[in-house]
């Protein structure tokens, strides 16, 4: 194990780097010499960190020299094969990340050559080419999943994605300022909801729209919802399954996704009326919101042919004249804000734990991270004064 500094002259000035060498427990079959791996780093600290981790990996027999390390492209094939049991939509997303955002930039690199520095340079390149912050984050998560699979198979000693510094000042500022959902931008305002509901009167999609707004189900859960799971007597529904973008039925997104959700009276009344004219499949009422043949409806049809035109009809449009809100998840966001808002603001004022349960989130921390800033407390000074007076 050694670390040495090298300097050189270039046309633009003086260059320098730290080179770290690690010897493995493996020997070259031809020469009999110990196989060594050398890497360059911009700083001494990075070189020392790599040597420390590599020394442990060598001792545990997990170190993979560059000569035997697969490339990112080769590891990608293995990773996608390991994802075959996941939902088709999830696999398609991973393959897209791999083909568009990972392989064109680092596909030829060996896994053992990846470092925190190369990953950061890759992220910067994605930003330079116009990828959004969210897309870079998603692609990075996919690269981390690829490396985790390779690490479990002994193809790489460490997952460098997990070594990224996630709490840099720029990232914190971005989360504080741009990471919060904003009413009127990401979430419809109460007035916009009233307008779109008004525009939906007489529309075939009105029951679907009301369920999305007043029950907060995911689009996949609404598309896979069965009539037998709606209890009109109790005024509630039971989420037991969902339909993916390929119209394949599967389990809820998480264990918490299997849940019971109350249905407000006006929405329940709309459902009763819709049930009479709902399309049947082979003469049987099956799905609550099917297509004309009684089968699972395609998500794009609901959004592009139904919901977007309703936004436009309601006058809720962007600068280009198109619908201001482009998907269905904004309605789920609205439901969360409505559940947590104060009663004086026409909200339900439910505690965070109840909102999390109704949303079907895997943890209350997820609910708090996304929506806690939408639960205004108002001016509590009068309440504090009253409490102090009672105990003073």
Order of alpha helices (4+ residues) and beta strands (2+ residues): beta-beta-beta-alpha-alpha-alpha-alpha-alpha-alpha-alpha-alpha-alpha-alpha-beta-beta-beta-beta-beta-alpha-alpha-alpha-alpha-alpha-alpha
